[in-house]
Amino acid sequence: MKLLLFIVFIQISFAYGLRGKRCKEYEEYNLITTCEDNPDVFSDTSAIIDRHGFPVENHTVYTKDGYILNVYRIPNPSGQPVFLQHGAAASSEWWVYTGNNSLAFRLARKGYDVWLGNTRGNYNSDERNHKTDKQYWNYTIDDMGNYDLPAVFDTIIKETNKRGEIIYVGHSQGTTEAMIYSITHRDEAKRNLKGLILICPVAKMNSTNKLLINFVKILDVLQIDHTGSSNNLLTAILQNFGSLMKNLANLSNYIYGPTNLYTAEYMPIFFRYLMSSESTLPLKQFAQMASSGKFEAYNHGLGSPKVYDLSMINVPVHLIAGKNDALANLTDVMIVHEEIKNSKLTVMQGYNHMNFFFSKNIDDFYDEFDIAINNLK
């Protein structure tokens, strides 16, 4: 009977529009307790920006190899441009979905001209037109660094006329593509960028969580060429079963690293945007790097892949790492720090791979971020 009532509830939710919840405790996520509404849970970047009182622009970017990207902007023409790039299987929503205390809104209030990227394959870009097109999903992190970022920077410079002033902020895979770009387009990066702030930088993966390698093996066996979408159904279920939500959040620590910094109020958003659409080749490239111990291009089976030389990066770099991060392991980040000449490193105690978005002491990170971005001005 309970199962039947829940199925009816879910059907009504989808029929009349999903409503997000924000509860203080996991136990309050149930079918009875009334918590605060959180419309951001089932929104997209543009709607979230607008809802929080900021102007928003939508820019279509065309890459030289034929992909269409969607970049959002919280415009401030007099401000310094800051470009935020999400990680693997993520999206621009990550920079805005914790509301007024999100990094993008915090930067906008400080007067920056904020740009929010979406990689190829992302549901904010053009993946919806290519779900069954296997050739579309045949791209790697190398392509993001070599095609996506140059096209995005050209767009920002065209709109702002501020070549050389762009501050790049990336998380996880967003750091990997930035390092590839800064190595393979070395002179161009020097002309275009003021510097890089790389959060959870992923280049060396000797000590990374080996669950990634096993996950990629499963993808190979199943012959899956892309993963993810928006997790509306999963989120609708979890919002009404707080104990299940809490257990899944704890289980995620085996992937991202141990933490006690998550808060119940943002967990629906955590799961709503987890594993957005992405080709599986970037994940395979990470698994390849974890196996080889090298920062290298994807191996297409045409001989030894190109190894990227981090010492070639000639723009200022500030690395920010989590002490408990299981994917961008601190041991590996230290190697990256040593190989990028004159780079700076900040280590956040108790942070795992996701705490830079979800943490009850997020202001500690923001204090360190302010130091990093002020040093790049």
C-alpha positions as a Markdown table, in Angstrom:
| # | Residue | x | y | z |
|---|---|---|---|---|
| 1 | Met | 0.0 | 0.0 | 0.0 |
| 2 | Lys | 2.8 | 2.4 | 0.9 |
| 3 | Leu | 4.6 | 1.6 | -2.3 |
| 4 | Leu | 1.4 | 2.3 | -4.3 |
| 5 | Leu | 0.9 | 5.6 | -2.6 |
| 6 | Phe | 4.5 | 6.6 | -3.3 |
| 7 | Ile | 4.1 | 5.7 | -7.0 |
| 8 | Val | 1.0 | 7.9 | -7.2 |
| 9 | Phe | 2.9 | 10.7 | -5.5 |
| 10 | Ile | 5.8 | 10.5 | -8.0 |
| 11 | Gln | 3.3 | 10.5 | -10.9 |
| 12 | Ile | 1.6 | 13.6 | -9.5 |
| 13 | Ser | 4.9 | 15.3 | -9.0 |
| 14 | Phe | 5.9 | 14.8 | -12.7 |
| 15 | Ala | 2.4 | 15.7 | -13.9 |
| 16 | Tyr | 2.2 | 19.0 | -12.0 |
| 17 | Gly | 5.9 | 20.0 | -11.9 |
| 18 | Leu | 8.6 | 18.8 | -9.6 |
| 19 | Arg | 9.1 | 20.8 | -6.4 |
| 20 | Gly | 12.5 | 20.8 | -4.8 |
| 21 | Lys | 13.0 | 20.6 | -1.0 |
| 22 | Arg | 15.5 | 22.0 | 1.4 |
| 23 | Cys | 15.4 | 20.3 | 4.8 |
| 24 | Lys | 17.8 | 20.9 | 7.7 |
| 25 | Glu | 18.0 | 17.2 | 8.7 |
| 26 | Tyr | 18.0 | 14.0 | 6.6 |
| 27 | Glu | 15.1 | 12.7 | 8.8 |
| 28 | Glu | 12.9 | 15.6 | 7.6 |
| 29 | Tyr | 13.0 | 14.3 | 4.0 |
| 30 | Asn | 9.9 | 12.2 | 4.0 |
| 31 | Leu | 6.3 | 12.1 | 2.6 |
| 32 | Ile | 4.9 | 13.9 | 5.6 |
| 33 | Thr | 7.2 | 16.7 | 6.9 |
| 34 | Thr | 6.9 | 20.0 | 5.1 |
| 35 | Cys | 10.3 | 21.6 | 4.5 |
| 36 | Glu | 11.3 | 24.8 | 2.7 |
| 37 | Asp | 10.8 | 24.8 | -1.0 |
| 38 | Asn | 13.9 | 25.0 | -3.1 |
| 39 | Pro | 13.0 | 25.7 | -6.8 |
| 40 | Asp | 16.7 | 25.6 | -7.7 |
| 41 | Val | 16.7 | 21.8 | -7.4 |
| 42 | Phe | 14.9 | 21.2 | -10.7 |
| 43 | Ser | 16.0 | 24.3 | -12.5 |
| 44 | Asp | 18.7 | 25.1 | -15.1 |
| 45 | Thr | 21.5 | 27.6 | -14.9 |
| 46 | Ser | 19.6 | 30.5 | -16.6 |
| 47 | Ala | 16.6 | 30.1 | -14.4 |
| 48 | Ile | 18.7 | 29.9 | -11.2 |
| 49 | Ile | 20.6 | 33.0 | -12.1 |
| 50 | Asp | 17.4 | 34.9 | -12.9 |
| 51 | Arg | 15.7 | 33.7 | -9.7 |
| 52 | His | 18.5 | 35.1 | -7.6 |
| 53 | Gly | 18.2 | 38.5 | -9.1 |
| 54 | Phe | 21.1 | 38.6 | -11.5 |
| 55 | Pro | 21.1 | 39.4 | -15.2 |
| 56 | Val | 21.9 | 36.5 | -17.5 |
| 57 | Glu | 23.1 | 36.1 | -21.0 |
| 58 | Asn | 23.2 | 33.0 | -23.1 |
| 59 | His | 26.1 | 32.7 | -25.7 |
| 60 | Thr | 26.3 | 30.0 | -28.3 |
| 61 | Val | 29.9 | 29.0 | -29.1 |
| 62 | Tyr | 30.9 | 27.0 | -32.2 |
| 63 | Thr | 34.1 | 25.0 | -32.1 |
| 64 | Lys | 36.4 | 24.4 | -35.1 |
| 65 | Asp | 35.5 | 20.7 | -35.1 |
| 66 | Gly | 31.8 | 21.3 | -35.3 |
| 67 | Tyr | 30.5 | 21.2 | -31.7 |
| 68 | Ile | 28.0 | 23.7 | -30.3 |
| 69 | Leu | 28.6 | 24.9 | -26.7 |
| 70 | Asn | 26.3 | 27.0 | -24.5 |
| 71 | Val | 28.0 | 29.5 | -22.2 |
| 72 | Tyr | 26.1 | 31.6 | -19.7 |
| 73 | Arg | 27.2 | 35.0 | -18.5 |
| 74 | Ile | 26.3 | 37.2 | -15.5 |
| 75 | Pro | 27.4 | 40.4 | -17.2 |
| 76 | Asn | 29.4 | 43.2 | -15.7 |
| 77 | Pro | 31.0 | 45.0 | -18.7 |
| 78 | Ser | 33.3 | 47.0 | -16.4 |
| 79 | Gly | 34.4 | 43.9 | -14.4 |
| 80 | Gln | 37.3 | 41.5 | -14.9 |
| 81 | Pro | 36.1 | 38.4 | -16.8 |
| 82 | Val | 36.2 | 35.2 | -14.8 |
| 83 | Phe | 35.4 | 31.9 | -16.6 |
| 84 | Leu | 34.2 | 28.9 | -14.5 |
| 85 | Gln | 34.5 | 25.4 | -16.0 |
| 86 | His | 32.9 | 22.4 | -14.3 |
| 87 | Gly | 34.3 | 18.9 | -13.9 |
| 88 | Ala | 33.5 | 15.5 | -15.5 |
| 89 | Ala | 29.9 | 14.6 | -16.1 |
| 90 | Ala | 28.9 | 18.0 | -14.6 |
| 91 | Ser | 27.5 | 21.3 | -15.8 |
| 92 | Ser | 27.4 | 25.0 | -15.3 |
| 93 | Glu | 24.7 | 24.5 | -12.6 |
| 94 | Trp | 27.4 | 23.4 | -10.2 |
| 95 | Trp | 28.6 | 27.0 | -9.9 |
| 96 | Val | 25.1 | 28.4 | -9.0 |
| 97 | Tyr | 23.0 | 25.7 | -7.4 |
| 98 | Thr | 23.7 | 26.4 | -3.8 |
| 99 | Gly | 21.9 | 29.7 | -4.2 |
| 100 | Asn | 23.2 | 33.1 | -2.9 |
| 101 | Asn | 26.3 | 31.5 | -1.4 |
| 102 | Ser | 27.3 | 29.9 | -4.8 |
| 103 | Leu | 30.8 | 30.9 | -6.1 |
| 104 | Ala | 29.3 | 32.4 | -9.3 |
| 105 | Phe | 27.0 | 34.8 | -7.4 |
| 106 | Arg | 29.7 | 35.6 | -4.9 |
| 107 | Leu | 32.0 | 36.7 | -7.8 |
| 108 | Ala | 29.2 | 38.7 | -9.4 |
| 109 | Arg | 28.6 | 40.6 | -6.2 |
| 110 | Lys | 32.3 | 41.4 | -6.0 |
| 111 | Gly | 32.0 | 43.0 | -9.4 |
| 112 | Tyr | 33.5 | 40.3 | -11.7 |
| 113 | Asp | 32.1 | 39.6 | -15.2 |
| 114 | Val | 31.2 | 36.0 | -14.7 |
| 115 | Trp | 31.1 | 33.4 | -17.5 |
| 116 | Leu | 29.9 | 29.8 | -17.0 |
| 117 | Gly | 31.1 | 27.1 | -19.3 |
| 118 | Asn | 29.5 | 23.9 | -20.5 |
| 119 | Thr | 31.6 | 21.2 | -22.2 |
| 120 | Arg | 30.6 | 19.4 | -25.4 |
| 121 | Gly | 28.2 | 16.5 | -24.7 |
| 122 | Asn | 26.6 | 18.5 | -21.8 |
| 123 | Tyr | 22.8 | 18.8 | -21.8 |
| 124 | Asn | 23.2 | 22.6 | -21.7 |
| 125 | Ser | 25.0 | 22.4 | -25.0 |
| 126 | Asp | 23.8 | 20.3 | -27.9 |
| 127 | Glu | 23.8 | 16.7 | -26.7 |
| 128 | Arg | 20.0 | 16.5 | -26.9 |
| 129 | Asn | 20.3 | 16.4 | -30.7 |
| 130 | His | 22.9 | 13.6 | -30.7 |
| 131 | Lys | 21.8 | 11.0 | -28.2 |
| 132 | Thr | 22.1 | 8.1 | -30.7 |
| 133 | Asp | 24.9 | 9.6 | -32.8 |
| 134 | Lys | 28.0 | 7.5 | -31.9 |
| 135 | Gln | 30.4 | 9.8 | -33.7 |
| 136 | Tyr | 29.2 | 12.8 | -31.7 |
| 137 | Trp | 30.4 | 11.0 | -28.5 |
| 138 | Asn | 33.8 | 10.3 | -29.9 |
| 139 | Tyr | 35.7 | 13.0 | -28.1 |
| 140 | Thr | 38.3 | 13.2 | -25.3 |
| 141 | Ile | 39.6 | 15.7 | -22.8 |
| 142 | Asp | 42.2 | 16.6 | -25.4 |
| 143 | Asp | 39.5 | 17.9 | -27.7 |
| 144 | Met | 38.0 | 20.0 | -24.9 |
| 145 | Gly | 41.4 | 21.7 | -24.3 |
| 146 | Asn | 42.3 | 22.0 | -28.0 |
| 147 | Tyr | 38.9 | 23.1 | -29.4 |
| 148 | Asp | 36.4 | 24.0 | -26.7 |
| 149 | Leu | 38.5 | 26.4 | -24.7 |
| 150 | Pro | 40.0 | 28.3 | -27.6 |
| 151 | Ala | 36.4 | 28.9 | -29.0 |
| 152 | Val | 35.1 | 30.0 | -25.6 |
| 153 | Phe | 38.0 | 32.4 | -25.0 |
| 154 | Asp | 37.5 | 33.9 | -28.5 |
| 155 | Thr | 33.9 | 34.6 | -27.6 |
| 156 | Ile | 34.7 | 36.2 | -24.2 |
| 157 | Ile | 37.4 | 38.4 | -25.8 |
| 158 | Lys | 35.1 | 39.4 | -28.7 |
| 159 | Glu | 32.4 | 40.4 | -26.2 |
| 160 | Thr | 34.6 | 42.1 | -23.6 |
| 161 | Asn | 37.7 | 43.3 | -25.6 |
| 162 | Lys | 39.8 | 42.1 | -22.6 |
| 163 | Arg | 42.4 | 39.8 | -24.0 |
| 164 | Gly | 44.9 | 38.8 | -21.4 |
| 165 | Glu | 42.5 | 39.6 | -18.5 |
| 166 | Ile | 40.5 | 36.4 | -18.3 |
| 167 | Ile | 40.9 | 34.5 | -15.0 |
| 168 | Tyr | 40.2 | 30.8 | -15.5 |
| 169 | Val | 38.6 | 28.8 | -12.6 |
| 170 | Gly | 38.3 | 25.0 | -13.2 |
| 171 | His | 37.2 | 22.1 | -11.0 |
| 172 | Ser | 38.5 | 18.5 | -11.6 |
| 173 | Gln | 38.2 | 17.8 | -15.4 |
| 174 | Gly | 37.9 | 21.5 | -15.9 |
| 175 | Thr | 41.5 | 21.8 | -14.6 |
| 176 | Thr | 42.7 | 19.0 | -16.9 |
| 177 | Glu | 41.5 | 20.6 | -20.0 |
| 178 | Ala | 42.9 | 24.0 | -18.9 |
| 179 | Met | 46.3 | 22.4 | -18.4 |
| 180 | Ile | 46.1 | 20.8 | -21.8 |
| 181 | Tyr | 45.1 | 24.1 | -23.4 |
| 182 | Ser | 48.0 | 26.0 | -21.6 |
| 183 | Ile | 50.5 | 23.4 | -22.9 |
| 184 | Thr | 49.4 | 22.9 | -26.5 |
| 185 | His | 48.3 | 26.5 | -27.0 |
| 186 | Arg | 51.1 | 28.0 | -24.9 |
| 187 | Asp | 51.6 | 31.3 | -26.6 |
| 188 | Glu | 47.8 | 31.8 | -27.0 |
| 189 | Ala | 47.2 | 31.1 | -23.4 |
| 190 | Lys | 49.8 | 33.6 | -22.4 |
| 191 | Arg | 48.0 | 36.2 | -24.6 |
| 192 | Asn | 44.5 | 35.4 | -23.4 |
| 193 | Leu | 44.7 | 34.5 | -19.7 |
| 194 | Lys | 45.6 | 36.4 | -16.5 |
| 195 | Gly | 46.0 | 33.1 | -14.7 |
| 196 | Leu | 44.5 | 29.7 | -13.7 |
| 197 | Ile | 42.8 | 28.8 | -10.4 |
| 198 | Leu | 42.7 | 25.0 | -10.5 |
| 199 | Ile | 40.5 | 23.3 | -7.9 |
| 200 | Cys | 41.1 | 19.6 | -7.4 |
| 201 | Pro | 43.6 | 19.6 | -10.2 |
| 202 | Val | 43.8 | 16.3 | -12.1 |
| 203 | Ala | 46.9 | 15.6 | -14.2 |
| 204 | Lys | 48.9 | 13.0 | -12.2 |
| 205 | Met | 46.8 | 10.1 | -11.0 |
| 206 | Asn | 49.2 | 7.6 | -9.5 |
| 207 | Ser | 47.3 | 7.6 | -6.2 |
| 208 | Thr | 43.8 | 8.2 | -7.4 |
| 209 | Asn | 40.8 | 6.1 | -6.3 |
| 210 | Lys | 41.0 | 2.8 | -8.3 |
| 211 | Leu | 37.2 | 2.5 | -8.4 |
| 212 | Leu | 37.5 | 4.8 | -11.5 |
| 213 | Ile | 39.4 | 2.1 | -13.4 |
| 214 | Asn | 36.9 | -0.6 | -12.4 |
| 215 | Phe | 34.0 | 1.6 | -13.4 |
| 216 | Val | 35.5 | 2.2 | -16.8 |
| 217 | Lys | 36.0 | -1.5 | -17.3 |
| 218 | Ile | 32.2 | -2.0 | -16.7 |
| 219 | Leu | 31.5 | 0.7 | -19.3 |
| 220 | Asp | 33.7 | -1.1 | -21.8 |
| 221 | Val | 31.9 | -4.4 | -21.2 |
| 222 | Leu | 28.5 | -2.8 | -21.6 |
| 223 | Gln | 29.7 | -0.8 | -24.7 |
| 224 | Ile | 28.3 | 2.4 | -23.3 |
| 225 | Asp | 29.5 | 5.5 | -25.3 |
| 226 | His | 28.0 | 8.2 | -23.0 |
| 227 | Thr | 26.5 | 8.5 | -19.6 |
| 228 | Gly | 24.1 | 10.5 | -17.6 |
| 229 | Ser | 21.4 | 13.0 | -17.9 |
| 230 | Ser | 19.4 | 15.0 | -15.4 |
| 231 | Asn | 18.4 | 12.8 | -12.4 |
| 232 | Asn | 14.9 | 14.0 | -11.9 |
| 233 | Leu | 13.4 | 10.7 | -10.9 |
| 234 | Leu | 16.2 | 9.8 | -8.5 |
| 235 | Thr | 16.0 | 13.2 | -6.8 |
| 236 | Ala | 12.2 | 13.0 | -6.5 |
| 237 | Ile | 12.6 | 9.7 | -4.7 |
| 238 | Leu | 15.4 | 10.7 | -2.4 |
| 239 | Gln | 13.6 | 13.9 | -1.4 |
| 240 | Asn | 11.1 | 11.6 | 0.3 |
| 241 | Phe | 13.4 | 9.0 | 1.8 |
| 242 | Gly | 16.0 | 10.9 | 3.9 |
| 243 | Ser | 17.6 | 7.8 | 5.3 |
| 244 | Leu | 18.3 | 6.5 | 1.8 |
| 245 | Met | 19.7 | 9.9 | 0.7 |
| 246 | Lys | 22.0 | 9.9 | 3.7 |
| 247 | Asn | 23.2 | 6.4 | 3.0 |
| 248 | Leu | 24.0 | 7.2 | -0.6 |
| 249 | Ala | 25.8 | 10.4 | 0.4 |
| 250 | Asn | 27.9 | 8.3 | 2.8 |
| 251 | Leu | 28.5 | 5.8 | 0.1 |
| 252 | Ser | 29.8 | 8.5 | -2.2 |
| 253 | Asn | 32.7 | 9.0 | 0.2 |
| 254 | Tyr | 34.2 | 5.9 | -1.2 |
| 255 | Ile | 34.5 | 7.7 | -4.6 |
| 256 | Tyr | 35.2 | 11.3 | -3.6 |
| 257 | Gly | 37.0 | 10.8 | -0.3 |
| 258 | Pro | 35.9 | 10.8 | 3.4 |
| 259 | Thr | 34.2 | 13.9 | 4.7 |
| 260 | Asn | 31.8 | 15.0 | 7.5 |
| 261 | Leu | 31.2 | 18.4 | 5.9 |
| 262 | Tyr | 28.1 | 17.7 | 3.8 |
| 263 | Thr | 24.8 | 19.3 | 4.9 |
| 264 | Ala | 21.4 | 17.7 | 4.4 |
| 265 | Glu | 19.9 | 20.9 | 3.0 |
| 266 | Tyr | 21.8 | 20.6 | -0.3 |
| 267 | Met | 21.8 | 16.9 | -0.9 |
| 268 | Pro | 18.8 | 16.9 | -3.3 |
| 269 | Ile | 20.9 | 19.3 | -5.5 |
| 270 | Phe | 23.9 | 17.1 | -5.1 |
| 271 | Phe | 22.1 | 14.1 | -6.6 |
| 272 | Arg | 20.1 | 16.1 | -9.1 |
| 273 | Tyr | 23.2 | 17.2 | -11.0 |
| 274 | Leu | 25.4 | 14.2 | -10.3 |
| 275 | Met | 26.5 | 12.3 | -13.5 |
| 276 | Ser | 25.2 | 14.7 | -16.1 |
| 277 | Ser | 25.7 | 13.7 | -19.8 |
| 278 | Glu | 29.2 | 13.0 | -20.8 |
| 279 | Ser | 31.1 | 10.9 | -23.3 |
| 280 | Thr | 32.8 | 7.9 | -21.7 |
| 281 | Leu | 36.1 | 8.6 | -23.5 |
| 282 | Pro | 37.1 | 11.3 | -21.0 |
| 283 | Leu | 36.5 | 8.8 | -18.2 |
| 284 | Lys | 38.5 | 6.2 | -20.1 |
| 285 | Gln | 41.3 | 8.8 | -20.5 |
| 286 | Phe | 41.4 | 9.4 | -16.8 |
| 287 | Ala | 41.6 | 5.6 | -16.2 |
| 288 | Gln | 44.4 | 5.4 | -18.8 |
| 289 | Met | 46.3 | 8.1 | -16.9 |
| 290 | Ala | 45.7 | 6.4 | -13.6 |
| 291 | Ser | 47.1 | 3.2 | -15.1 |
| 292 | Ser | 50.2 | 4.8 | -16.7 |
| 293 | Gly | 50.9 | 7.3 | -14.0 |
| 294 | Lys | 51.4 | 9.9 | -16.8 |
| 295 | Phe | 49.6 | 13.1 | -17.8 |
| 296 | Glu | 48.9 | 12.1 | -21.4 |
| 297 | Ala | 46.6 | 12.3 | -24.3 |
| 298 | Tyr | 44.0 | 9.7 | -25.0 |
| 299 | Asn | 45.4 | 6.5 | -26.6 |
| 300 | His | 43.6 | 5.9 | -29.8 |
| 301 | Gly | 45.6 | 2.8 | -30.5 |
| 302 | Leu | 48.0 | 4.6 | -32.9 |
| 303 | Gly | 51.2 | 4.2 | -30.9 |
| 304 | Ser | 52.3 | 5.8 | -27.6 |
| 305 | Pro | 50.1 | 8.7 | -26.6 |
| 306 | Lys | 51.5 | 12.2 | -26.3 |
| 307 | Val | 52.7 | 13.0 | -22.8 |
| 308 | Tyr | 51.9 | 16.6 | -21.6 |
| 309 | Asp | 54.8 | 18.5 | -20.0 |
| 310 | Leu | 53.5 | 20.6 | -17.1 |
| 311 | Ser | 56.6 | 22.7 | -17.0 |
| 312 | Met | 55.5 | 24.2 | -20.4 |
| 313 | Ile | 52.7 | 26.1 | -18.7 |
| 314 | Asn | 53.7 | 29.8 | -18.6 |
| 315 | Val | 50.7 | 31.5 | -17.0 |
| 316 | Pro | 50.3 | 32.0 | -13.2 |
| 317 | Val | 48.7 | 29.0 | -11.6 |
| 318 | His | 47.2 | 28.6 | -8.1 |
| 319 | Leu | 46.2 | 25.1 | -7.1 |
| 320 | Ile | 43.6 | 24.4 | -4.5 |
| 321 | Ala | 43.4 | 20.8 | -3.2 |
| 322 | Gly | 41.4 | 18.9 | -0.6 |
| 323 | Lys | 43.3 | 16.9 | 2.0 |
| 324 | Asn | 40.8 | 14.0 | 1.8 |
| 325 | Asp | 40.3 | 14.0 | -2.0 |
| 326 | Ala | 40.3 | 10.5 | -3.3 |
| 327 | Leu | 40.3 | 11.5 | -7.0 |
| 328 | Ala | 42.7 | 14.5 | -7.1 |
| 329 | Asn | 44.8 | 12.9 | -4.4 |
| 330 | Leu | 47.0 | 15.3 | -2.5 |
| 331 | Thr | 50.1 | 13.2 | -3.2 |
| 332 | Asp | 49.5 | 13.6 | -7.0 |
| 333 | Val | 48.6 | 17.3 | -6.6 |
| 334 | Met | 52.0 | 17.8 | -4.9 |
| 335 | Ile | 53.7 | 16.4 | -8.0 |
| 336 | Val | 51.7 | 18.8 | -10.3 |
| 337 | His | 52.7 | 21.7 | -8.0 |
| 338 | Glu | 56.4 | 20.8 | -8.3 |
| 339 | Glu | 56.2 | 20.4 | -12.1 |
| 340 | Ile | 54.3 | 23.7 | -12.8 |
| 341 | Lys | 56.9 | 26.4 | -12.4 |
| 342 | Asn | 56.2 | 29.0 | -9.7 |
| 343 | Ser | 52.7 | 27.6 | -9.0 |
| 344 | Lys | 51.1 | 28.2 | -5.6 |
| 345 | Leu | 49.3 | 25.5 | -3.6 |
| 346 | Thr | 46.5 | 25.8 | -1.0 |
| 347 | Val | 45.3 | 22.6 | 0.9 |
| 348 | Met | 41.9 | 22.6 | 2.4 |
| 349 | Gln | 41.8 | 20.4 | 5.5 |
| 350 | Gly | 39.0 | 17.8 | 5.7 |
| 351 | Tyr | 37.8 | 18.6 | 2.1 |
| 352 | Asn | 37.1 | 15.8 | -0.4 |
| 353 | His | 36.5 | 16.2 | -4.1 |
| 354 | Met | 33.0 | 17.6 | -3.7 |
| 355 | Asn | 33.3 | 19.8 | -0.6 |
| 356 | Phe | 34.3 | 22.8 | -2.8 |
| 357 | Phe | 30.6 | 23.0 | -3.6 |
| 358 | Phe | 29.0 | 21.3 | -0.6 |
| 359 | Ser | 30.5 | 22.0 | 2.8 |
| 360 | Lys | 29.2 | 23.4 | 6.1 |
| 361 | Asn | 32.4 | 25.5 | 6.3 |
| 362 | Ile | 32.4 | 26.6 | 2.6 |
| 363 | Asp | 33.4 | 30.1 | 3.8 |
| 364 | Asp | 36.8 | 28.7 | 4.7 |
| 365 | Phe | 37.3 | 27.8 | 1.0 |
| 366 | Tyr | 36.0 | 31.1 | -0.1 |
| 367 | Asp | 38.6 | 32.9 | 2.1 |
| 368 | Glu | 41.4 | 31.0 | 0.4 |
| 369 | Phe | 39.8 | 31.5 | -3.0 |
| 370 | Asp | 39.8 | 35.3 | -2.5 |
| 371 | Ile | 43.5 | 35.2 | -1.7 |
| 372 | Ala | 44.1 | 33.2 | -4.9 |
| 373 | Ile | 42.1 | 35.4 | -7.2 |
| 374 | Asn | 43.4 | 38.7 | -5.7 |
| 375 | Asn | 47.0 | 37.4 | -6.4 |
| 376 | Leu | 46.1 | 37.1 | -10.1 |
| 377 | Lys | 44.6 | 40.5 | -10.6 |
